[in-house]
Amino acid sequence: MSVRMRHTKGHTANRRSHHALKAPRLSACQDCGALHLRHRMCGTCGKYNGKQIVDVIAKIEKKTQRIKAKAKALGKEVEPDKKEKKEKPLSAKALSKK
């Protein structure tokens, strides 16, 4: 069976011209200067619109305590050097230099 009303390549390309992915819009945090998605909490300091939403430091401490308790239960020692490495978020200045 043949296609009755075939679309040309140009017509197909015109229809697909809006399918491209766009780069995310990033904003600098007012407090720490780290980049984050707009209308979302800063993952570095846990603030949104100047208000503390999540206590990030308490979350990290709780996670380290959980890791130590698990290691103790398994009979292993956790060395202070082998803690999780936290990546530094890119600040607005660092992003502009790239």
N, C-alpha and C positions, 0 to 999 in steps of 0.2 A: 504494500500500500504506500503510495507517495504522499508527501506533505502537500496539501492544497494551497495554503497561504503561507509560504515560507517567509521568515524574517531575514532580512539582510544582516550582514555582520555589523554594519553601521547602526542599524536600529537596535540590535542586541546590546552593543556597546553603550549607546545612549541610555538605554534602560538601566544598565548596570553602573552608570557613572556615580550613583549615590551609594554604592556598596562598599566603598573604601573605608578602612578603619581609621579612626581619628586618634591622635595622641591624647592621653588623659590631661585634664586641666589640673595643674598643681598650684597650691598656695603655700606661702611660708607661714609657719606658726608664729603667732604674735609673741609668745613667751620664749620659746627655745630657738626659733628660726628654722626648724627642720621642715622639709617639704611634706605635704600630705594632700590627699584628694580633697576637693572642695566639698563643703557641707558634711564633713566627716571629722571625727576626733583625731587629734594628732597621736600617732602611735608611739612617739618618743616620750612625751610628757603627760599624755592622757587628758589634755584639756580641749574643750571645744567652746569657741566664742568667749574665751576668758574664764570659763568655769571648769572646775575640776570634775571630770566625769569618771575616770578610772584611776585608781592609785597604782601606777605602774611599778613603783619601787616595792610596794607591798606584794604585788604579784610575783616579782622576781625573787624576793626573799622566800615566799611561800614555796616557789618551785625548787629553789636550792635546798630548802628543808626537806621537801619530799624526796629529792634525789639522794640526800644524805641518809634519810631513814631507809630508803630502799637498799642502798649500798650496805648499810649496817645489817639489815635483815639477811642479805645475801652473804655477809661475812667479808665484804671488801671494804677497803679504805678509799675515800675520795681525796685526791690530791688537790690542793688549792689551784695549781697551775692548769689542771684539766677541766676547769669549769667551762660552761658554754661561753663561747665568744659572741658578744653582742656586736652586730654591725652598726657602725655609725651611720645615721641617716644623712642624706645629702642636704646641705643647707642651700639657701638661695644664692649665696656668694660662690659656693663651690660649683653649683650648676652653671652659673654664668661664666665661670672661667673655662669650662669645657667647651 
